[in-house]
Amino acid sequence: MKRVSGIIFMATMLMVCRSLDAQLATEADRRLHDMLRDWVFFLASDEMGGRANGSPQMKIAADFIASVFSNAGLKPGFGDSYIRGYTLTSRNRTLEEQNVAAIIPGSDPVLKDEYIILTAHFDHIGIGRPVEGDSIYNGADDNAAGTATLMAIASRIMEKGVRPGRTLVFVAVSGEEMGMRGSRNFVADPPVDLKKAYVNLNFEMPGYNKNIGKKKFYITGESQTNIDDLIRSFSHPSGWELYSLYENAERLFSSSDNVAFNTVERRGEISAGIPSTTLCTHTGEDHLHKPWDEPQHIDYENMTDFVNWVTDFVVWLSRSKEEIVWTNPSYVRY
């Protein structure tokens, strides 16, 4: 499998586009496409060994993500550091892990003290049972693609010189494959005031789309909040569509890192949490936790288009005066 060299990585990071005219936007899309591809190929390479929690490769991945945030010009998310370590225990094993966070400060005098928290997990399941001689579970779609999407949104906002209204917090978490440990750790010891969090948007498996088609995504727990209404009210020329026919979308509401934000604490029978959802294009393609989830199968053209849509949506949302509310009475705002 192809390995991304440090030279390629630095070259992609040095390519910056600040003009918004149509000709340059086309070149920006090409660069974004190549950047996404290089990032996924790096994170999901055989050399990264499937990014098992506690492995040396996870430290490499954390440093890589931190360098992307730093080179893009984001502020460190944990005081003066992009990385914060934590300890997790599983099956009588103690593992040292890390989360990576960065911030783009808000600019609106009223809204800047509120937070949009964007998340994606960068761990996977490592080395497993061989299938046709392949024992590396690369995790390209799950979730190198989601991590690349998170980094690309941050990079695109900085490249465009856009100033969001609310403060944007980008968090790449580990430990998802072991019970959302990284996101739960972040929520338990947050670097920002979670009571001022406006929403959590989580990105999981945005690389494949053969079942629902291009320019479509779904959100988990669509009936839980009014986030779907805000998405549908966002006008964008790209033609992306919120797909509401995936029958497992409600069940998956508690199956990714957004669940840590859904329930910050329990108050009797009620969960106090931050309205949240996971954005995804995967709908059951036969690659989840399989060794053939490899980077050459990702649809990078569709991913590029998705990043452009989501970047513009996040900036629009950061300036929105609309309240995001729970529509499920089992939840209240934290």
Summary of the structure (lengths in Angstrom):
residues: 334
radius of gyration: 18.5
end to end distance: 45.2
largest distance: 58.1
contacts: 1163
relative contact order: 0.16
helix: 37%
strand: 23%
